[in-house]
Amino acid sequence: MAGEQHKTTLRPETEVVHLGRDPKRFDGFVNTPVVRGSTVLYPSYDDLIHHRGRYSYGRHGTPTTDDLETAIQVLEGGDGVVLTPSGLSAVTVALLSALKAGDHLLMVDSVYMPTRTFCDTFLADMGVETTYYDPLIGEGIAGLIRENTRAIFLEAPGSQSFEMQDVPSITAIARARGITTLIDNTWATPLFFKPHAFGVDLSIQAATKYICGHSDALLGTVSAIGPALKKLKATYRALGFSVSPDDAALGSRGLRTLAVRLAHHQQAGLDMANWLLTRPEVSRVLHPALPSDPGHAIWKRDFTGASGLFSIILKPVPEKALATFFDSLTLFGMGYSWGGFESLAIPFDCSTYRTATQWAPEGPAVRLHIGMENLDDLKADLDNAFMRMHAQS
């Protein structure tokens, strides 16, 4: 059951197959059943008034959600986990658990745009001030801490621009001052980076992405350690969050193949990144697992793998040519997500909202997710799109 201490010496590939399921509990069925329910009946008056029993109400948990929480807790190495209806809701409940009116938040400038919007609107309205900081600041974060700084939010690598953060340096400074640290770890998942082992209090996943893995469910997870867990669970209950048992089951299903899929995403992503380095249309490839990337040393020190998401900076081309490039793609879809089996491509521009850093690339920026398709087919798709782009240049 989620919330209990679970220890395992199994390797990650084995853990994701076996964690959070116990066929003996359900007459031998391999997967935990999808339990749809709100009302839970008590056998006696005494049990009712003393709230005896594992379950009390559907919003507070079912066997379906509990088993996924257990699996995520073990993978994260945390003290407890909550499931939320989306990745953004995981971010917001985690932030709200760490902040109150009058507090100061340090937020990385390369963060996922909806997280930034939440800080600039909801948190600002409730009296929380946000200061954005350079993702490369490292130990320099100490110079931004105020008397009322209560939380530092990290994301490694950056959501679109892929800067790597020195997580242990930042968390050491925060811990010495009693400041809560949070990280969006969706890109690496707990298989390739374990934030709690590096001192992070709250580890956030948009499980919609790699954990679910099939672009058919919305799901978020937050793992906590120490005192942060109590505040997280209290905030979670107060906000009335709950996750559909069907979505939780899809999360558990995706978890079983997470290691295999990530291995493919990693290899295909690196192969594609190296191929793009040779393309005359590409100025730079932003991928921390590449030795040429500015963040490679930190990635190699702290991470055990890379996923299939990265960005490229094209050499300057007219807007019409860029549009032709995207419209010529047949295997790469255009959509604002990633982590599924399908390959995706989107243009992006951080220049309009960065405040602590300047985003001024030499050409158009494109974010790619390398899916499960044959890599030669994907390269041919890009090659054709580049050829058509040239014709419009």
C-alpha positions as CSV (number, residue, x, y, z in Angstrom):
1,M,0.0,0.0,0.0
2,A,1.3,3.5,-0.9
3,G,2.6,5.3,2.1
4,E,4.3,2.2,3.6
5,Q,8.1,1.7,3.3
6,H,9.1,-0.4,0.4
7,K,12.6,-1.5,-0.3
8,T,13.9,-3.5,-3.2
9,T,17.3,-4.5,-4.7
10,L,15.8,-5.3,-8.1
11,R,17.1,-3.5,-11.2
12,P,14.8,-0.9,-12.7
13,E,13.8,-3.1,-15.7
14,T,12.5,-5.7,-13.3
15,E,10.9,-3.2,-10.9
16,V,8.7,-1.6,-13.5
17,V,7.3,-5.1,-14.4
18,H,6.5,-6.2,-10.8
19,L,6.0,-3.2,-8.6
20,G,2.5,-2.2,-7.6
21,R,0.7,-5.5,-8.5
22,D,0.1,-8.6,-6.5
23,P,-1.9,-11.3,-8.4
24,K,-2.5,-13.3,-5.1
25,R,-4.8,-10.4,-3.9
26,F,-7.0,-10.7,-7.0
27,D,-7.4,-14.4,-7.6
28,G,-4.4,-14.7,-9.8
29,F,-5.2,-11.8,-12.3
30,V,-1.9,-10.3,-13.4
31,N,-3.1,-6.7,-13.3
32,T,-4.8,-4.9,-10.5
33,P,-8.5,-4.6,-11.4
34,V,-9.9,-1.2,-12.3
35,V,-12.0,-0.4,-9.3
36,R,-14.6,2.3,-10.1
37,G,-16.3,3.5,-7.0
38,S,-17.2,6.4,-4.7
39,T,-19.1,5.0,-1.7
40,V,-17.3,2.5,0.6
41,L,-19.6,0.7,3.0
42,Y,-18.6,-0.2,6.6
43,P,-19.6,-3.4,8.2
44,S,-20.7,-1.9,11.6
45,Y,-21.5,1.4,13.3
46,D,-18.4,1.1,15.3
47,D,-16.2,0.7,12.2
48,L,-17.9,3.7,10.6
49,I,-17.4,6.2,13.5
50,H,-13.8,5.1,14.0
51,H,-13.1,5.1,10.3
52,R,-11.7,1.5,10.4
53,G,-10.8,-0.1,7.1
54,R,-8.3,0.4,4.3
55,Y,-10.7,2.5,2.2
56,S,-13.1,5.2,3.2
57,Y,-14.2,7.0,0.0
58,G,-13.3,6.7,-3.6
59,R,-11.5,10.1,-3.7
60,H,-9.1,9.0,-1.0
61,G,-7.9,5.9,-2.9
62,T,-8.8,2.5,-4.4
63,P,-6.8,-0.6,-5.0
64,T,-6.2,0.7,-8.6
65,T,-4.7,4.0,-7.5
66,D,-2.9,2.6,-4.4
67,D,-1.0,0.1,-6.5
68,L,0.3,2.7,-8.9
69,E,1.3,5.0,-6.0
70,T,3.2,2.1,-4.5
71,A,5.1,1.5,-7.7
72,I,6.0,5.2,-8.2
73,Q,7.0,5.5,-4.6
74,V,9.6,2.7,-4.9
75,L,10.9,4.0,-8.2
76,E,11.3,7.5,-6.8
77,G,12.7,6.4,-3.5
78,G,10.4,8.7,-1.7
79,D,8.3,8.4,1.5
80,G,4.9,8.8,-0.2
81,V,3.2,9.7,-3.5
82,V,0.0,11.4,-4.7
83,L,-1.6,11.0,-8.1
84,T,-3.1,14.0,-9.8
85,P,-5.3,14.4,-13.0
86,S,-2.5,15.9,-15.1
87,G,1.2,17.0,-15.1
88,L,0.3,20.6,-14.5
89,S,-1.9,19.7,-11.5
90,A,1.0,17.8,-10.1
91,V,3.1,21.0,-10.3
92,T,0.4,23.2,-8.8
93,V,-0.4,21.0,-5.8
94,A,3.3,20.6,-5.1
95,L,3.9,24.3,-5.2
96,L,0.8,25.1,-3.1
97,S,1.9,22.6,-0.5
98,A,5.2,24.5,-0.1
99,L,4.0,28.1,-0.2
100,K,1.6,30.6,1.5
101,A,0.8,34.3,1.2
102,G,3.9,36.4,1.7
103,D,6.3,33.8,0.6
104,H,9.0,34.1,-2.0
105,L,9.6,31.5,-4.7
106,L,12.7,31.0,-6.9
107,M,11.7,29.6,-10.2
108,V,14.0,28.4,-13.0
109,D,13.7,30.6,-16.1
110,S,13.6,27.6,-18.5
111,V,10.6,26.1,-16.8
112,Y,7.6,24.6,-18.6
113,M,5.4,27.5,-19.8
114,P,2.2,26.5,-18.0
115,T,4.1,26.4,-14.7
116,R,5.3,29.9,-15.3
117,T,1.7,31.0,-16.0
118,F,0.6,29.6,-12.7
119,C,3.3,31.5,-10.9
120,D,2.5,34.8,-12.7
121,T,-1.3,34.5,-12.1
122,F,-2.5,32.3,-9.4
123,L,0.5,32.5,-7.1
124,A,0.8,36.2,-7.6
125,D,-2.9,36.7,-6.8
126,M,-2.5,34.8,-3.5
127,G,0.5,37.0,-2.5
128,V,3.4,34.8,-3.5
129,E,6.3,36.6,-5.3
130,T,8.2,34.7,-7.9
131,T,11.8,35.5,-9.0
132,Y,13.1,33.7,-12.1
133,Y,16.7,32.6,-12.1
134,D,19.2,31.5,-14.7
135,P,19.2,27.7,-14.9
136,L,23.0,27.7,-15.0
137,I,23.2,29.6,-11.7
138,G,24.4,26.7,-9.6
139,E,25.7,27.8,-6.2
140,G,25.0,31.4,-7.2
141,I,21.4,30.7,-6.1
142,A,22.5,31.7,-2.6
143,G,22.6,35.3,-3.8
144,L,18.9,35.3,-4.7
145,I,17.6,33.8,-1.4
146,R,15.6,36.2,0.8
147,E,14.4,36.0,4.3
148,N,11.0,34.9,3.1
149,T,12.2,32.5,0.4
150,R,10.4,29.2,1.0
151,A,10.8,27.2,-2.2
152,I,13.1,26.7,-5.1
153,F,11.8,25.0,-8.3
154,L,14.1,23.2,-10.7
155,E,13.7,21.5,-14.1
156,A,16.5,19.6,-15.6
157,P,16.9,19.7,-18.5
158,G,14.9,22.9,-19.4
159,S,11.5,22.2,-21.0
160,Q,12.5,23.4,-24.5
161,S,16.0,24.9,-24.4
162,F,17.5,21.9,-22.5
163,E,19.9,23.6,-20.1
164,M,21.1,21.3,-17.3
165,Q,21.0,22.4,-13.7
166,D,23.4,21.6,-10.9
167,V,20.8,20.0,-8.7
168,P,23.0,18.9,-5.8
169,S,24.6,22.3,-5.4
170,I,21.2,24.0,-5.3
171,T,19.6,21.5,-2.9
172,A,22.5,21.7,-0.5
173,I,22.1,25.4,-0.2
174,A,18.4,25.2,0.1
175,R,18.5,22.4,2.8
176,A,21.0,24.4,4.9
177,R,18.4,27.3,5.0
178,G,15.3,25.2,5.5
179,I,14.0,25.9,2.0
180,T,11.8,23.3,0.2
181,T,13.1,22.1,-3.3
182,L,10.9,20.9,-6.1
183,I,11.8,19.5,-9.5
184,D,9.9,18.7,-12.7
185,N,11.6,15.4,-13.6
186,T,9.4,14.3,-16.5
187,W,12.2,14.2,-19.1
188,A,14.3,11.7,-17.3
189,T,11.7,9.8,-15.3
190,P,12.8,8.0,-12.0
191,L,14.6,5.5,-14.2
192,F,17.2,7.9,-15.4
193,F,17.3,10.4,-12.5
194,K,16.2,10.1,-8.9
195,P,15.8,13.6,-7.4
196,H,15.4,12.5,-3.8
197,A,18.9,11.0,-3.9
198,F,20.2,14.5,-4.8
199,G,18.3,16.2,-1.9
200,V,15.1,17.3,-3.7
201,D,12.0,17.3,-1.4
202,L,9.3,17.0,-4.1
203,S,9.7,15.1,-7.3
204,I,7.1,15.8,-10.0
205,Q,6.2,13.8,-13.1
206,A,3.8,14.5,-15.9
207,A,3.0,10.8,-16.1
208,T,1.0,11.7,-19.2
209,K,4.3,11.5,-21.0
210,Y,6.6,8.5,-20.6
211,I,4.9,6.7,-17.7
212,C,1.6,6.4,-19.6
213,G,3.5,6.3,-22.8
214,H,0.6,5.9,-25.3
215,S,-0.9,9.4,-25.6
216,D,-4.2,8.2,-24.3
217,A,-4.3,9.4,-20.7
218,L,-3.6,12.5,-18.5
219,L,-1.9,11.8,-15.2
220,G,0.5,13.5,-12.8
221,T,2.6,12.2,-9.8
222,V,4.3,13.9,-6.9
223,S,6.7,12.0,-4.7
224,A,7.8,13.6,-1.4
225,I,10.3,12.9,1.4
226,G,10.5,14.1,5.0
227,P,8.2,16.9,6.3
228,A,7.2,17.8,2.7
229,L,5.0,14.7,2.5
230,K,2.6,15.7,5.3
231,K,2.1,19.2,3.7
232,L,1.7,17.6,0.3
233,K,-1.0,15.2,1.4
234,A,-2.9,17.9,3.4
235,T,-2.9,20.2,0.4
236,Y,-3.9,17.4,-1.9
237,R,-6.9,16.5,0.2
238,A,-8.0,20.1,0.7
239,L,-8.1,20.7,-3.0
240,G,-10.2,17.6,-3.6
241,F,-7.9,16.0,-6.2
242,S,-8.6,12.5,-7.4
243,V,-7.6,10.4,-10.4
244,S,-9.8,8.3,-12.6
245,P,-9.2,4.6,-11.9
246,D,-9.2,4.1,-15.7
247,D,-6.4,6.6,-16.1
248,A,-4.5,5.1,-13.1
249,A,-4.8,1.7,-14.8
250,L,-3.4,3.1,-18.0
251,G,-0.5,4.5,-16.0
252,S,0.2,1.1,-14.5
253,R,0.0,-0.5,-17.9
254,G,2.5,2.0,-19.3
255,L,4.8,1.5,-16.4
256,R,5.3,-2.2,-17.4
257,T,7.0,-1.3,-20.6
258,L,8.7,2.0,-19.4
259,A,12.2,0.6,-19.3
260,V,12.0,-1.0,-22.8
261,R,10.5,2.2,-24.3
262,L,13.0,4.5,-22.7
263,A,15.9,2.4,-23.9
264,H,14.5,2.8,-27.4
265,H,13.8,6.5,-27.1
266,Q,17.3,7.1,-25.7
267,Q,19.1,5.2,-28.5
268,A,16.9,6.5,-31.3
269,G,17.1,10.1,-29.9
270,L,20.9,10.0,-29.7
271,D,21.2,8.5,-33.1
272,M,18.9,11.2,-34.6
273,A,20.7,13.9,-32.7
274,N,24.0,12.9,-34.1
275,W,22.6,12.6,-37.6
276,L,21.1,16.1,-37.3
277,L,24.6,17.4,-36.2
278,T,25.7,16.6,-39.8
279,R,22.9,18.3,-41.5
280,P,23.7,21.6,-43.3
281,E,20.3,23.0,-42.2
282,V,21.1,22.6,-38.5
283,S,23.1,25.1,-36.5
284,R,23.0,23.4,-33.1
285,V,21.5,20.4,-31.4
286,L,20.4,20.9,-27.8
287,H,20.7,17.5,-26.2
288,P,22.5,17.1,-22.8
289,A,23.7,13.5,-23.6
290,L,25.8,14.8,-26.5
291,P,29.4,15.4,-25.6
292,S,29.3,18.7,-27.4
293,D,26.4,20.0,-25.3
294,P,27.3,22.6,-22.6
295,G,25.4,20.6,-20.0
296,H,26.9,17.2,-20.8
297,A,29.2,17.1,-17.8
298,I,26.4,17.5,-15.3
299,W,24.2,15.1,-17.2
300,K,26.9,12.5,-17.2
301,R,27.6,13.0,-13.5
302,D,24.0,12.8,-12.2
303,F,21.9,11.0,-14.8
304,T,21.9,7.4,-15.9
305,G,20.2,7.9,-19.3
306,A,18.4,10.3,-21.7
307,S,14.9,10.2,-23.2
308,G,13.8,11.0,-26.7
309,L,13.1,14.7,-26.4
310,F,15.5,17.4,-27.6
311,S,15.7,20.5,-29.6
312,I,17.5,21.9,-32.7
313,I,18.4,25.4,-33.8
314,L,18.1,25.7,-37.6
315,K,20.1,28.1,-39.7
316,P,18.1,31.2,-40.6
317,V,15.3,30.6,-43.1
318,P,12.3,32.7,-44.1
319,E,9.0,32.0,-42.3
320,K,7.5,30.5,-45.4
321,A,10.3,28.0,-45.7
322,L,9.9,27.0,-42.0
323,A,6.2,26.5,-42.6
324,T,7.0,24.3,-45.6
325,F,9.3,22.2,-43.5
326,F,6.6,21.5,-40.9
327,D,3.8,21.0,-43.4
328,S,6.0,18.5,-45.4
329,L,6.4,16.1,-42.4
330,T,4.4,13.0,-42.7
331,L,5.7,10.8,-39.8
332,F,6.4,13.6,-37.3
333,G,3.1,14.9,-36.0
334,M,2.7,18.5,-34.8
335,G,1.4,18.5,-31.3
336,Y,2.1,20.0,-27.9
337,S,3.0,16.9,-26.0
338,W,5.7,14.1,-26.0
339,G,6.5,10.8,-24.4
340,G,4.2,8.7,-26.5
341,F,5.0,6.1,-29.1
342,E,4.7,8.7,-31.9
343,S,7.3,11.2,-33.1
344,L,6.5,14.9,-32.8
345,A,7.9,18.2,-34.0
346,I,7.0,21.8,-32.9
347,P,8.5,25.2,-33.4
348,F,9.1,27.3,-30.3
349,D,10.3,30.7,-29.2
350,C,11.3,31.4,-25.6
351,S,12.2,35.1,-26.2
352,T,8.8,36.5,-25.3
353,Y,8.7,35.3,-21.8
354,R,12.2,34.7,-20.4
355,T,13.1,37.3,-17.8
356,A,16.3,36.1,-16.1
357,T,18.0,35.0,-19.3
358,Q,17.9,36.0,-23.0
359,W,16.8,33.6,-25.7
360,A,18.2,34.8,-29.0
361,P,19.1,31.8,-31.1
362,E,20.7,32.3,-34.5
363,G,17.7,30.7,-36.3
364,P,14.3,29.0,-35.8
365,A,14.1,26.5,-32.9
366,V,12.4,23.1,-33.2
367,R,11.6,20.6,-30.5
368,L,11.6,17.0,-31.5
369,H,10.4,13.8,-29.8
370,I,11.7,10.7,-31.4
371,G,9.1,7.9,-31.1
372,M,9.1,4.2,-31.8
373,E,9.1,4.3,-35.6
374,N,12.0,3.0,-37.7
375,L,14.8,5.5,-37.4
376,D,15.6,5.4,-41.2
377,D,12.0,6.2,-42.0
378,L,12.1,9.2,-39.6
379,K,15.4,10.4,-41.1
380,A,13.9,10.1,-44.6
381,D,10.9,12.2,-43.4
382,L,13.1,14.9,-42.1
383,D,15.3,14.8,-45.2
384,N,12.3,15.3,-47.4
385,A,11.1,18.2,-45.3
386,F,14.5,19.8,-45.4
387,M,14.6,19.5,-49.2
388,R,11.2,21.1,-49.5
389,M,12.3,23.8,-47.1
390,H,15.3,24.6,-49.3
391,A,13.0,25.0,-52.3
392,Q,11.2,27.9,-50.4
393,S,14.4,29.6,-49.1
